Amino acid sequence: MAAIASINAKQNGAFAAAISTLTADDTITFNPGKKQLLVLTNTTGGALTATVDGADGTTVSVPGLGNVSVAAGLAIAVPAGESRAVVLSTISAYLKGVVHLLGGTGLKAQLFDL
C-alpha cells in the first residue's frame, strides 16, 4: 500500500506532475478545504476499475431518497487506453476517514490540488 501524494497545481507555467501506479490498495488524503482532482489513466489492454472508499463512510441522507449507503465506496471504471477524472468534493460522502483506492492495480494515478 502506497500513499499517493497530491500535486500542487497552483503554479505558473509547466510543472512536474508525478504519476503513481496503483497497487491493490493505495491511499489518498482528501482535503475538503482544497479543490482536488483525481485522474486515473489506464495504459493496459483491458478495462480496470478502482474503488474510492473512505474507511468511515456509512450512510448519507439524500433529499428525496432517504439514507443511501456509501460503505462500499464508489467504483470508477476506466476502459483500456482511457482516463477518468473526478473532482473529489463532488464525491465527498465517499471520502470520510482514511481514503483507499482499491482494486485498481495497474492504473496510473495523479491527485492535483487546484
BABALO-350415 format. One record per residue: residue number from 1; residue in one letter; x, y, z of N, C-alpha, C, O in turn. Coordinates in Angstrom, 2 decimals, decimal comma, always signed. Example, Ala and Ser with C-alpha at 12.3 -4.5 7.8 and 13.67 -1.06 7.14 Angstrom:
<nodes>
num; residu; n_X; n_Y; n_Z; ca_X; ca_Y; ca_Z; c_X; c_Y; c_Z; o_X; o_Y; o_Z
1; a; +13,19; -5,69; +7,80; +12,30; -4,50; +7,80; +13,20; -3,30; +7,80; +14,24; -3,32; +8,46
2; s; +12,85; -2,25; +7,08; +13,67; -1,06; +7,14; +12,90; +0,03; +7,87; +13,41; +1,14; +8,04
</nodes>
This chain:
<nodes>
num; residu; n_X; n_Y; n_Z; ca_X; ca_Y; ca_Z; c_X; c_Y; c_Z; o_X; o_Y; o_Z
1; m; +0,85; -1,17; +0,00; +0,00; +0,00; +0,00; +0,89; +1,23; +0,00; +1,83; +1,34; +0,79
2; a; +0,59; +2,15; -0,91; +1,35; +3,39; -1,00; +0,40; +4,58; -0,85; -0,77; +4,51; -1,20
3; a; +0,94; +5,65; -0,31; +0,20; +6,90; -0,21; +0,48; +7,70; -1,47; +1,63; +7,99; -1,79
4; i; -0,58; +8,06; -2,20; -0,45; +8,86; -3,41; -0,39; +10,32; -2,99; -1,36; +10,86; -2,46
5; a; +0,74; +10,96; -3,24; +0,93; +12,36; -2,84; +0,19; +13,29; -3,78; +0,10; +13,03; -4,98
6; s; -0,34; +14,37; -3,23; -1,01; +15,36; -4,08; +0,03; +16,25; -4,75; +1,14; +16,41; -4,26
7; i; -0,37; +16,83; -5,88; +0,50; +17,67; -6,69; -0,06; +19,09; -6,65; -1,23; +19,31; -6,96
8; n; +0,77; +20,05; -6,27; +0,35; +21,44; -6,23; +0,26; +21,96; -7,66; +1,28; +22,13; -8,33
9; a; -0,97; +22,22; -8,12; -1,17; +22,71; -9,49; -1,32; +24,22; -9,55; -1,58; +24,78; -10,61
10; k; -1,16; +24,89; -8,41; -1,24; +26,35; -8,40; +0,14; +26,92; -8,67; +0,76; +27,55; -7,82
11; q; +0,61; +26,69; -9,88; +1,94; +27,12; -10,29; +1,84; +27,81; -11,64; +0,89; +27,61; -12,39
12; n; +2,84; +28,62; -11,94; +2,89; +29,28; -13,24; +3,61; +28,38; -14,23; +4,62; +27,76; -13,91
13; g; +3,07; +28,31; -15,44; +3,72; +27,55; -16,50; +3,70; +26,05; -16,24; +2,90; +25,55; -15,44
14; a; +4,58; +25,36; -16,94; +4,67; +23,90; -16,82; +5,31; +23,52; -15,49; +6,16; +24,24; -14,97
15; f; +4,89; +22,39; -14,95; +5,44; +21,91; -13,69; +5,45; +20,39; -13,70; +4,73; +19,76; -14,48
16; a; +6,26; +19,81; -12,83; +6,35; +18,35; -12,72; +5,05; +17,81; -12,12; +4,49; +18,40; -11,19
17; a; +4,58; +16,69; -12,65; +3,34; +16,07; -12,18; +3,59; +14,56; -12,09; +3,35; +13,82; -13,05
18; a; +4,05; +14,13; -10,94; +4,40; +12,72; -10,74; +3,21; +11,81; -11,01; +2,06; +12,16; -10,72
19; i; +3,50; +10,65; -11,57; +2,48; +9,65; -11,86; +2,77; +8,43; -10,99; +3,90; +7,94; -10,96
20; s; +1,75; +7,97; -10,29; +1,88; +6,78; -9,45; +1,13; +5,63; -10,10; +0,08; +5,84; -10,71
21; t; +1,66; +4,42; -9,97; +0,97; +3,23; -10,45; +0,30; +2,57; -9,26; +0,95; +2,26; -8,26
22; l; -1,01; +2,35; -9,38; -1,76; +1,79; -8,26; -1,47; +0,31; -8,05; -1,21; -0,44; -8,99
23; t; -1,53; -0,08; -6,78; -1,49; -1,48; -6,39; -2,92; -1,85; -5,98; -3,86; -1,11; -6,29
24; a; -3,09; -2,96; -5,31; -4,43; -3,39; -4,90; -5,05; -2,46; -3,86; -6,28; -2,40; -3,75
25; d; -4,22; -1,74; -3,09; -4,73; -0,86; -2,04; -3,76; +0,29; -1,82; -2,66; +0,09; -1,28
26; d; -4,15; +1,48; -2,23; -3,36; +2,69; -2,02; -4,23; +3,71; -1,31; -5,45; +3,55; -1,24
27; t; -3,62; +4,76; -0,80; -4,38; +5,78; -0,09; -4,13; +7,16; -0,68; -3,08; +7,43; -1,27
28; i; -5,14; +8,03; -0,51; -5,00; +9,45; -0,83; -5,50; +10,23; +0,37; -6,24; +9,71; +1,20
29; t; -5,10; +11,50; +0,45; -5,58; +12,37; +1,51; -6,55; +13,38; +0,89; -6,17; +14,21; +0,07
30; f; -7,81; +13,28; +1,32; -8,83; +14,23; +0,87; -8,77; +15,45; +1,76; -8,84; +15,33; +2,98
31; n; -8,65; +16,62; +1,14; -8,62; +17,88; +1,87; -9,83; +18,71; +1,42; -9,80; +19,32; +0,36
32; p; -10,91; +18,74; +2,23; -12,11; +19,45; +1,81; -11,91; +20,96; +1,66; -12,75; +21,64; +1,07
33; g; -10,81; +21,49; +2,17; -10,52; +22,91; +2,03; -9,87; +23,26; +0,71; -9,66; +24,44; +0,42
34; k; -9,54; +22,26; -0,10; -8,91; +22,48; -1,40; -9,76; +21,84; -2,49; -10,49; +20,89; -2,24
35; k; -9,65; +22,38; -3,69; -10,27; +21,73; -4,85; -9,25; +20,71; -5,35; -8,15; +21,07; -5,77
36; q; -9,63; +19,44; -5,32; -8,72; +18,37; -5,71; -9,31; +17,59; -6,89; -10,51; +17,33; -6,95
37; l; -8,43; +17,23; -7,81; -8,81; +16,47; -9,00; -8,02; +15,18; -9,01; -6,78; +15,20; -9,03
38; l; -8,72; +14,04; -9,01; -8,10; +12,73; -9,12; -8,22; +12,28; -10,57; -9,32; +12,24; -11,11
39; v; -7,08; +11,95; -11,19; -7,05; +11,47; -12,56; -6,54; +10,04; -12,56; -5,45; +9,76; -12,05
40; l; -7,32; +9,13; -13,15; -6,94; +7,73; -13,28; -6,79; +7,42; -14,77; -7,70; +7,70; -15,56
41; t; -5,65; +6,84; -15,16; -5,36; +6,54; -16,55; -5,05; +5,05; -16,68; -4,29; +4,49; -15,89
42; n; -5,64; +4,43; -17,69; -5,46; +3,01; -17,93; -4,60; +2,81; -19,18; -5,07; +3,03; -20,29
43; t; -3,36; +2,39; -18,98; -2,46; +2,14; -20,11; -2,39; +0,65; -20,43; -1,56; +0,24; -21,25
44; t; -3,25; -0,16; -19,80; -3,23; -1,60; -20,05; -4,15; -1,94; -21,22; -4,79; -1,06; -21,79
45; g; -4,20; -3,20; -21,57; -5,03; -3,65; -22,68; -6,44; -4,02; -22,29; -7,24; -4,37; -23,16
46; g; -6,78; -3,93; -21,01; -8,12; -4,30; -20,56; -8,71; -3,26; -19,64; -7,99; -2,44; -19,07
47; a; -10,01; -3,30; -19,48; -10,69; -2,36; -18,58; -10,31; -2,65; -17,13; -10,16; -3,80; -16,74
48; l; -10,15; -1,59; -16,35; -9,84; -1,71; -14,92; -10,80; -0,83; -14,13; -11,31; +0,17; -14,64
49; t; -11,05; -1,23; -12,89; -11,93; -0,45; -12,01; -11,25; -0,22; -10,68; -10,76; -1,15; -10,05
50; a; -11,22; +1,03; -10,25; -10,72; +1,38; -8,93; -11,92; +1,82; -8,09; -12,82; +2,51; -8,58
51; t; -11,93; +1,43; -6,83; -12,99; +1,85; -5,92; -12,41; +2,84; -4,92; -11,43; +2,54; -4,23
52; v; -13,02; +4,02; -4,85; -12,63; +5,06; -3,90; -13,48; +4,83; -2,66; -14,71; +4,92; -2,71
53; d; -12,82; +4,54; -1,53; -13,56; +4,13; -0,34; -12,95; +4,73; +0,92; -11,84; +4,37; +1,33
54; g; -13,69; +5,65; +1,54; -13,28; +6,19; +2,84; -13,63; +5,18; +3,92; -14,74; +4,65; +3,95
55; a; -12,70; +4,93; +4,81; -12,86; +3,90; +5,84; -14,05; +4,17; +6,77; -14,61; +3,23; +7,33
56; d; -14,43; +5,44; +6,93; -15,51; +5,78; +7,86; -16,83; +6,08; +7,17; -17,77; +6,54; +7,82
57; g; -16,93; +5,83; +5,87; -18,17; +6,09; +5,14; -19,22; +5,06; +5,49; -18,95; +3,86; +5,44
58; t; -20,42; +5,50; +5,83; -21,52; +4,59; +6,17; -22,73; +4,93; +5,32; -22,91; +4,36; +4,24
59; t; -23,56; +5,85; +5,79; -24,73; +6,28; +5,03; -24,80; +7,80; +5,01; -24,27; +8,48; +5,89
60; v; -25,46; +8,32; +3,99; -25,72; +9,76; +3,90; -27,20; +9,95; +3,59; -27,82; +9,12; +2,92
61; s; -27,74; +11,03; +4,07; -29,14; +11,36; +3,81; -29,22; +12,16; +2,52; -28,60; +13,22; +2,41
62; v; -29,97; +11,67; +1,56; -30,13; +12,32; +0,27; -31,59; +12,76; +0,13; -32,49; +11,94; +0,18
63; p; -31,81; +14,08; -0,06; -33,18; +14,55; -0,21; -33,91; +13,80; -1,31; -33,39; +13,64; -2,42
64; g; -35,11; +13,34; -1,02; -35,91; +12,63; -1,98; -35,64; +11,13; -2,05; -36,43; +10,38; -2,62
65; l; -34,52; +10,70; -1,45; -34,17; +9,28; -1,47; -34,09; +8,68; -0,07; -34,31; +7,48; +0,10
66; g; -33,77; +9,51; +0,91; -33,56; +9,00; +2,26; -32,11; +8,63; +2,47; -31,22; +9,22; +1,86
67; n; -31,86; +7,65; +3,31; -30,48; +7,23; +3,60; -29,95; +6,34; +2,48; -30,60; +5,39; +2,04
68; v; -28,72; +6,67; +2,04; -28,06; +5,92; +0,98; -26,72; +5,45; +1,52; -25,98; +6,23; +2,12
69; s; -26,40; +4,18; +1,32; -25,14; +3,62; +1,80; -23,99; +4,03; +0,88; -24,09; +3,92; -0,34
70; v; -22,90; +4,49; +1,50; -21,66; +4,77; +0,78; -20,55; +3,86; +1,29; -19,38; +4,05; +0,97
71; a; -20,93; +2,87; +2,08; -19,97; +1,99; +2,74; -19,09; +1,20; +1,79; -17,94; +0,91; +2,11
72; a; -19,61; +0,85; +0,62; -18,83; +0,05; -0,33; -17,91; +0,90; -1,20; -17,15; +0,35; -2,00
73; g; -17,98; +2,22; -1,07; -17,16; +3,10; -1,89; -17,79; +3,36; -3,25; -18,88; +2,89; -3,55
74; l; -17,06; +4,12; -4,06; -17,52; +4,49; -5,39; -16,60; +3,84; -6,42; -15,40; +4,14; -6,46
75; a; -17,15; +2,97; -7,26; -16,37; +2,31; -8,30; -16,22; +3,23; -9,50; -17,20; +3,81; -9,97
76; i; -14,99; +3,37; -9,99; -14,71; +4,18; -11,18; -14,10; +3,25; -12,22; -12,96; +2,81; -12,09
77; a; -14,86; +2,97; -13,27; -14,40; +2,09; -14,35; -13,59; +2,92; -15,35; -14,01; +4,00; -15,76
78; v; -12,43; +2,38; -15,74; -11,56; +3,07; -16,69; -11,28; +2,10; -17,85; -10,52; +1,15; -17,68
79; p; -11,89; +2,34; -19,01; -11,64; +1,46; -20,15; -10,18; +1,49; -20,59; -9,45; +2,44; -20,30
80; a; -9,75; +0,45; -21,29; -8,38; +0,37; -21,79; -8,04; +1,60; -22,63; -8,82; +2,00; -23,50
81; g; -6,88; +2,18; -22,38; -6,40; +3,31; -23,16; -7,09; +4,63; -22,86; -6,89; +5,60; -23,60
82; e; -7,89; +4,70; -21,80; -8,61; +5,94; -21,49; -8,28; +6,43; -20,09; -7,60; +5,76; -19,32
83; s; -8,79; +7,61; -19,77; -8,64; +8,22; -18,45; -10,00; +8,61; -17,92; -10,94; +8,84; -18,68
84; r; -10,10; +8,68; -16,61; -11,28; +9,20; -15,93; -10,78; +10,16; -14,86; -9,75; +9,93; -14,24
85; a; -11,54; +11,25; -14,66; -11,17; +12,25; -13,66; -12,39; +12,57; -12,81; -13,52; +12,51; -13,28
86; v; -12,14; +12,90; -11,55; -13,23; +13,27; -10,65; -12,73; +14,36; -9,70; -11,65; +14,26; -9,12
87; v; -13,54; +15,42; -9,55; -13,28; +16,45; -8,54; -13,75; +15,86; -7,22; -14,94; +15,55; -7,07
88; l; -12,85; +15,70; -6,28; -13,16; +14,95; -5,06; -14,29; +15,56; -4,23; -15,02; +14,82; -3,58
89; s; -14,44; +16,87; -4,24; -15,52; +17,47; -3,45; -16,90; +17,02; -3,93; -17,86; +17,08; -3,16
90; t; -17,01; +16,55; -5,17; -18,30; +16,11; -5,70; -18,66; +14,71; -5,22; -19,80; +14,27; -5,39
91; i; -17,70; +14,00; -4,62; -17,96; +12,66; -4,08; -17,56; +12,58; -2,61; -17,20; +11,52; -2,12
92; s; -17,63; +13,70; -1,91; -17,11; +13,79; -0,54; -17,77; +12,81; +0,42; -17,14; +12,42; +1,41
93; a; -19,00; +12,39; +0,17; -19,67; +11,43; +1,06; -18,91; +10,10; +1,11; -18,99; +9,38; +2,10
94; y; -18,17; +9,78; +0,05; -17,40; +8,54; -0,01; -16,01; +8,68; +0,61; -15,27; +7,69; +0,68
95; l; -15,65; +9,87; +1,06; -14,27; +10,16; +1,44; -14,06; +10,42; +2,92; -13,15; +11,16; +3,29
96; k; -14,87; +9,84; +3,78; -14,75; +10,02; +5,23; -13,68; +9,07; +5,77; -13,66; +7,89; +5,44
97; g; -12,81; +9,59; +6,61; -11,74; +8,77; +7,19; -10,60; +8,57; +6,20; -10,45; +9,34; +5,26
98; v; -9,80; +7,53; +6,42; -8,69; +7,22; +5,52; -9,29; +6,77; +4,20; -10,12; +5,87; +4,16
99; v; -8,85; +7,40; +3,09; -9,41; +7,12; +1,78; -8,51; +6,15; +1,03; -7,32; +6,41; +0,81
100; h; -9,09; +5,01; +0,65; -8,36; +3,97; -0,07; -8,78; +3,95; -1,54; -9,94; +4,19; -1,86
101; l; -7,83; +3,66; -2,41; -8,10; +3,35; -3,81; -7,87; +1,85; -3,92; -6,73; +1,38; -3,83
102; l; -8,94; +1,11; -4,10; -8,88; -0,35; -4,05; -9,10; -0,98; -5,42; -9,89; -0,49; -6,23
103; g; -8,38; -2,06; -5,67; -8,63; -2,90; -6,84; -8,21; -2,32; -8,18; -8,53; -2,91; -9,21
104; g; -7,52; -1,23; -8,20; -7,13; -0,60; -9,47; -5,72; -0,93; -9,89; -5,06; -0,12; -10,54
105; t; -5,24; -2,09; -9,53; -3,85; -2,47; -9,82; -3,51; -2,23; -11,29; -4,16; -2,77; -12,19
106; g; -2,49; -1,42; -11,53; -2,04; -1,11; -12,88; -2,49; +0,24; -13,39; -1,90; +0,76; -14,34
107; l; -3,52; +0,83; -12,78; -3,93; +2,17; -13,19; -2,87; +3,18; -12,79; -2,19; +3,01; -11,78
108; k; -2,74; +4,23; -13,57; -1,87; +5,36; -13,24; -2,73; +6,40; -12,55; -3,86; +6,65; -12,98
109; a; -2,21; +7,02; -11,49; -3,00; +7,99; -10,73; -2,22; +9,27; -10,49; -1,01; +9,26; -10,27
110; q; -2,96; +10,37; -10,55; -2,44; +11,69; -10,19; -3,53; +12,40; -9,40; -4,70; +12,35; -9,75
111; l; -3,12; +13,06; -8,32; -4,03; +13,82; -7,48; -3,56; +15,27; -7,46; -2,52; +15,59; -6,89
112; f; -4,33; +16,14; -8,10; -3,95; +17,55; -8,23; -4,71; +18,41; -7,22; -5,92; +18,26; -7,05
113; d; -3,98; +19,30; -6,55; -4,57; +20,36; -5,73; -4,67; +21,57; -6,63; -3,66; +22,17; -6,98
114; l; -5,90; +21,94; -7,00; -6,11; +23,04; -7,96; -6,25; +24,38; -7,28; -6,43; +25,40; -7,94
</nodes>
